[in-house]
Amino acid sequence: MTTQNLYTTKLSVSEADIFRLFLEFTERAQATDRSSLELIALFRKVVQAGLQTVQNDEDRLTFREAAGKSLNARQTRRPSTISDLRSYIQRFITLAEWADKDVRIISQRDCRHLLETYFNKSGHVFYKAKTILHSIFTYAIRHGCCDKNPVYGIDNIPINEERIEILTIRQISAFMKAMRAKELQCMQPAVRLMLWCGIRPGEVQRLKWKDIDFREKVVYVDGRTSKTGGARAVPLRGAAAHLKQFQGPLNDNIAPRNWMRTWAKLRRHAGVRNWQKDAMRHTFASMHLKMFHNLHLLQEEMGHRDSELLRTRYLNLRNLSTQAATRFFKWDE
């Protein structure tokens, strides 16, 4: 059997059918005056372009579909993170006029208009919306439904955050004194980890005693505990170096069960008013940089992917003395 007959047999197409198809193509392309080689080359281009069109149509994915699949792919994230992602994605779908368009034809201009029109209340909101939008197109690219990410190259708007407040030595002493009360002693481990290790409140609530290695003098924040999913090991310094006196069963949580109520009660007893979110983490970051002068080390211990967030939203070195930072990290109560 010849190669020609083999092809026509496998495709169940007769030679006459192939001839009629090629003749029809020649007539429609008005290419009867071309040589046979030119006709074959043109026919090949048309076939390739047609196949690409068919493939694109079969791989068509709307932004709405991409957003939904991107969210489903991240179902292993924490419930609070999933809720946050779902909230932003729902706004994208509701506000974007192009939500039901193929992701391939959505432009950078479309994305910029969406972000600048509906997510411009603050630099932080804009940045978060942009990051989530970028991740949706990244998902589409990874699955062969999009050629490029239209969010790439969109500039952030300036982040004008409120002034960062950190705790003074006197305020820290007030917290330590307040925790001597019987009903507040349960907060000792959590507060020491937040203040002297920079552990986030949400992470502290997930930590167990088995996550602390007293021999190595470190606390391990792994993917199960970390807000970002990354792992880090933070040295036990200052008052956190004396955590062993409070140690409970290895599989027990470090933080008390009635966290929110007890945490609010402690702040009241310490006499700290106008509490700024993450004040203890801000205090740790500022004291750390003042004491060790190592931004990269601080970034690692804080669990940040880069140092930009530290510079803009976590540090306040104004009026912070070396003496205060030394006193902080040598805390022996």
C-alpha positions as CSV (number, residue, x, y, z in Angstrom):
1,M,0.0,0.0,0.0
2,T,1.4,3.4,-0.9
3,T,1.8,6.2,1.6
4,Q,-1.0,8.1,-0.2
5,N,-3.4,5.2,0.1
6,L,-2.3,4.6,3.7
7,Y,-3.3,8.2,4.7
8,T,-6.6,8.0,2.8
9,T,-7.4,4.6,4.4
10,K,-6.7,5.8,8.0
11,L,-8.7,8.9,7.5
12,S,-11.5,7.1,5.6
13,V,-11.3,9.8,2.9
14,S,-11.1,9.0,-0.8
15,E,-8.6,10.5,-3.2
16,A,-11.5,12.1,-5.0
17,D,-12.6,13.8,-1.8
18,I,-9.1,15.2,-1.2
19,F,-8.9,16.4,-4.8
20,R,-12.3,18.1,-4.6
21,L,-11.3,19.8,-1.3
22,F,-8.1,21.1,-2.7
23,L,-9.8,22.3,-5.9
24,E,-12.4,24.1,-3.8
25,F,-9.6,25.7,-1.8
26,T,-7.8,26.8,-5.0
27,E,-11.0,28.5,-6.4
28,R,-11.9,30.3,-3.2
29,A,-8.4,31.5,-2.7
30,Q,-8.3,32.7,-6.3
31,A,-4.9,31.1,-6.6
32,T,-5.3,29.3,-9.9
33,D,-2.4,31.1,-11.4
34,R,0.0,29.9,-8.7
35,S,2.5,27.0,-9.1
36,S,1.7,23.7,-7.4
37,L,4.4,24.3,-4.8
38,E,3.0,27.7,-4.0
39,L,-0.5,26.3,-3.7
40,I,0.7,23.5,-1.4
41,A,2.5,26.1,0.8
42,L,-0.6,28.3,1.0
43,F,-2.8,25.3,1.7
44,R,-0.5,24.3,4.6
45,K,-0.7,27.8,6.1
46,V,-4.5,27.8,5.9
47,V,-4.7,24.4,7.5
48,Q,-2.4,25.4,10.3
49,A,-4.2,28.6,11.0
50,G,-7.5,26.8,10.9
51,L,-6.3,24.2,13.3
52,Q,-5.1,26.9,15.7
53,T,-8.5,28.6,15.5
54,V,-10.2,25.3,16.3
55,Q,-7.9,24.6,19.1
56,N,-8.3,28.1,20.6
57,D,-12.1,27.6,20.4
58,E,-11.9,24.3,22.2
59,D,-9.6,25.7,24.8
60,R,-11.7,28.8,25.3
61,L,-12.0,29.9,28.9
62,T,-13.9,32.9,30.1
63,F,-12.6,35.1,32.9
64,R,-15.5,33.9,35.0
65,E,-14.6,30.3,34.5
66,A,-10.9,31.0,35.1
67,A,-11.6,32.8,38.3
68,G,-13.8,30.0,39.6
69,K,-11.2,27.3,38.7
70,S,-8.4,29.4,40.2
71,L,-10.3,29.6,43.5
72,N,-11.1,25.9,43.5
73,A,-7.4,25.2,43.0
74,R,-6.6,27.0,46.3
75,Q,-9.1,25.2,48.5
76,T,-6.3,24.0,50.7
77,R,-5.8,27.5,52.0
78,R,-7.2,28.6,55.3
79,P,-10.9,29.4,55.5
80,S,-10.3,33.1,56.1
81,T,-8.0,33.3,53.1
82,I,-10.6,31.5,50.9
83,S,-13.3,33.9,52.1
84,D,-11.1,36.9,51.2
85,L,-10.3,35.5,47.8
86,R,-13.9,34.7,47.1
87,S,-14.9,38.2,48.1
88,Y,-12.5,39.9,45.6
89,I,-13.2,37.4,42.8
90,Q,-17.0,38.0,43.2
91,R,-16.4,41.7,42.9
92,F,-14.2,41.2,39.7
93,I,-17.0,39.1,38.1
94,T,-19.7,41.6,39.1
95,L,-17.9,44.8,38.1
96,A,-15.9,43.7,35.0
97,E,-17.9,44.1,31.7
98,W,-15.6,41.5,30.2
99,A,-16.2,38.8,32.8
100,D,-17.7,36.4,30.2
101,K,-15.1,37.1,27.5
102,D,-12.3,34.7,26.6
103,V,-9.2,35.4,28.8
104,R,-7.1,35.6,25.6
105,I,-8.8,38.8,24.5
106,I,-8.8,40.7,27.8
107,S,-6.2,43.5,27.7
108,Q,-4.0,45.3,30.1
109,R,-6.2,48.3,29.6
110,D,-9.3,46.3,30.6
111,C,-7.6,45.2,33.8
112,R,-6.1,48.7,34.6
113,H,-9.6,50.2,34.2
114,L,-11.1,47.7,36.6
115,L,-8.5,48.2,39.3
116,E,-8.3,52.0,39.0
117,T,-12.1,52.4,39.0
118,Y,-13.2,50.0,41.7
119,F,-10.2,49.2,43.9
120,N,-8.5,52.6,44.3
121,K,-9.7,53.4,47.9
122,S,-6.3,52.6,49.2
123,G,-2.9,51.4,48.0
124,H,-3.3,48.2,50.1
125,V,-6.7,47.3,48.5
126,F,-5.4,48.1,45.0
127,Y,-2.3,45.9,45.5
128,K,-4.3,43.0,46.9
129,A,-6.8,43.2,44.1
130,K,-4.1,43.4,41.5
131,T,-2.3,40.3,43.1
132,I,-5.4,38.2,43.0
133,L,-6.3,39.3,39.5
134,H,-2.8,38.4,38.4
135,S,-3.1,35.0,39.9
136,I,-6.2,34.2,37.9
137,F,-4.5,34.9,34.6
138,T,-1.5,32.9,35.8
139,Y,-3.8,30.0,36.3
140,A,-5.2,30.4,32.7
141,I,-1.6,30.5,31.3
142,R,-0.6,27.4,33.2
143,H,-3.5,25.5,31.7
144,G,-2.8,26.7,28.1
145,C,-5.9,28.9,27.9
146,C,-4.0,32.3,27.8
147,D,-0.8,33.5,26.2
148,K,0.2,36.3,28.5
149,N,-0.8,38.0,31.7
150,P,-2.5,41.4,31.1
151,V,-2.0,42.4,34.7
152,Y,1.8,42.4,34.3
153,G,3.2,45.9,34.0
154,I,0.3,47.7,35.8
155,D,1.8,50.0,38.4
156,N,0.7,50.1,42.0
157,I,-0.8,53.3,43.4
158,P,1.0,54.8,46.4
159,I,0.3,53.2,49.8
160,N,-0.5,55.9,52.4
161,E,-0.7,54.0,55.6
162,E,-1.5,55.4,59.0
163,R,1.5,56.0,61.2
164,I,2.9,52.8,62.7
165,E,2.7,52.8,66.5
166,I,4.9,50.5,68.6
167,L,4.8,49.7,72.3
168,T,7.0,51.5,74.7
169,I,9.0,49.7,77.4
170,R,6.5,51.0,79.9
171,Q,3.6,49.6,78.0
172,I,5.3,46.2,77.6
173,S,5.9,46.2,81.4
174,A,2.2,47.0,81.9
175,F,1.3,43.9,79.8
176,M,3.6,41.7,81.7
177,K,2.3,43.0,85.0
178,A,-1.4,42.5,83.9
179,M,-0.7,38.8,83.1
180,R,0.3,38.1,86.7
181,A,-3.5,38.1,87.4
182,K,-4.7,34.5,87.7
183,E,-7.4,34.9,85.0
184,L,-4.8,36.3,82.5
185,Q,-1.9,34.0,83.2
186,C,-3.0,31.8,80.3
187,M,-2.0,34.7,77.9
188,Q,1.7,34.6,79.0
189,P,3.0,32.2,76.2
190,A,1.0,33.8,73.4
191,V,2.0,37.4,74.3
192,R,5.7,36.4,74.6
193,L,5.6,34.8,71.2
194,M,3.9,37.8,69.6
195,L,6.2,40.3,71.2
196,W,9.6,38.7,71.2
197,C,9.2,36.4,68.1
198,G,6.9,38.5,65.9
199,I,4.4,35.7,65.6
200,R,1.0,36.8,64.1
201,P,-2.0,36.5,66.4
202,G,-3.7,34.0,64.0
203,E,-0.5,31.9,63.9
204,V,-0.2,31.9,67.7
205,Q,-3.8,30.5,67.9
206,R,-2.7,27.6,65.7
207,L,0.6,26.9,67.4
208,K,1.0,23.8,69.7
209,W,3.7,23.2,72.3
210,K,5.3,20.6,70.1
211,D,6.2,23.5,67.7
212,I,8.7,24.8,70.2
213,D,12.1,23.3,70.5
214,F,13.5,24.3,73.8
215,R,16.8,22.6,73.2
216,E,17.4,24.6,70.0
217,K,15.6,27.6,71.5
218,V,13.4,28.2,68.4
219,V,9.7,28.2,67.6
220,Y,8.8,26.5,64.3
221,V,6.0,28.1,62.2
222,D,5.3,25.6,59.4
223,G,2.8,25.5,56.6
224,R,0.0,24.3,58.9
225,T,0.5,27.3,61.1
226,S,1.8,30.1,58.9
227,K,-0.5,32.7,57.4
228,T,1.3,32.6,54.1
229,G,1.9,28.8,53.9
230,G,5.6,29.2,54.2
231,A,7.8,27.8,57.0
232,R,10.2,29.6,59.3
233,A,12.1,29.1,62.5
234,V,12.2,32.0,64.9
235,P,14.7,32.2,67.8
236,L,13.3,32.5,71.3
237,R,14.7,35.8,72.6
238,G,13.9,38.1,75.5
239,A,10.9,37.0,77.6
240,A,10.2,34.2,75.0
241,A,13.4,32.5,76.2
242,H,11.6,31.7,79.4
243,L,8.5,30.0,77.9
244,K,9.4,26.5,79.3
245,Q,7.9,27.4,82.7
246,F,4.5,27.6,81.1
247,Q,4.8,24.5,78.9
248,G,1.7,22.2,78.6
249,P,1.1,18.9,76.8
250,L,2.8,18.8,73.4
251,N,-0.4,18.4,71.5
252,D,-2.2,21.3,73.3
253,N,-2.6,24.7,71.8
254,I,-0.4,27.4,73.2
255,A,-3.1,30.1,73.1
256,P,-6.2,29.8,75.4
257,R,-9.5,28.7,73.8
258,N,-11.4,31.8,74.6
259,W,-8.8,33.8,72.8
260,M,-10.8,36.9,71.6
261,R,-12.4,37.6,74.9
262,T,-9.2,37.1,77.0
263,W,-7.0,39.0,74.5
264,A,-9.4,42.0,74.7
265,K,-9.5,41.8,78.5
266,L,-5.7,41.8,78.7
267,R,-5.4,44.9,76.6
268,R,-7.9,46.7,78.9
269,H,-6.0,45.6,82.1
270,A,-2.7,46.8,80.5
271,G,-4.3,50.2,80.0
272,V,-3.4,50.4,76.3
273,R,-6.1,52.4,74.5
274,N,-6.6,52.9,70.7
275,W,-5.0,49.6,70.0
276,Q,-3.5,49.4,66.5
277,K,-3.7,46.1,64.7
278,D,-0.5,44.0,64.9
279,A,1.1,46.5,67.4
280,M,3.1,43.7,68.9
281,R,4.4,42.5,65.6
282,H,5.3,46.1,64.7
283,T,7.1,46.4,68.0
284,F,9.1,43.2,67.4
285,A,10.1,44.3,63.9
286,S,11.2,47.8,64.9
287,M,13.1,46.5,68.0
288,H,14.8,43.8,65.9
289,L,16.1,46.2,63.2
290,K,17.3,48.6,65.8
291,M,19.1,45.9,67.7
292,F,20.5,43.7,64.9
293,H,20.6,46.1,61.8
294,N,19.8,43.2,59.5
295,L,16.7,43.7,57.3
296,H,17.2,40.3,55.5
297,L,17.2,38.4,58.8
298,L,14.2,40.3,60.0
299,Q,12.4,39.5,56.8
300,E,13.1,35.7,57.3
301,E,11.9,35.7,60.9
302,M,8.8,37.7,60.0
303,G,7.9,35.3,57.2
304,H,7.8,38.0,54.4
305,R,8.6,37.3,50.8
306,D,10.3,40.6,50.4
307,S,11.4,43.6,52.5
308,E,9.1,46.2,50.9
309,L,6.2,45.5,53.2
310,L,8.5,45.8,56.2
311,R,9.6,49.2,55.1
312,T,6.2,50.6,54.4
313,R,3.9,49.1,57.0
314,Y,5.9,47.5,59.9
315,L,8.8,49.7,61.0
316,N,8.9,52.8,63.2
317,L,12.4,53.7,64.4
318,R,11.5,57.3,65.3
319,N,12.6,58.0,68.9
320,L,13.5,54.3,69.4
321,S,16.8,54.2,71.2
322,T,19.4,51.4,71.2
323,Q,19.1,51.3,74.9
324,A,15.3,50.4,74.6
325,A,16.0,47.7,72.0
326,T,18.7,46.2,74.2
327,R,16.4,46.3,77.2
328,F,13.7,44.6,75.1
329,F,15.8,41.7,73.9
330,K,17.3,41.1,77.4
331,W,14.0,41.0,79.1
332,D,14.3,38.6,82.0
333,E,10.9,38.7,83.7
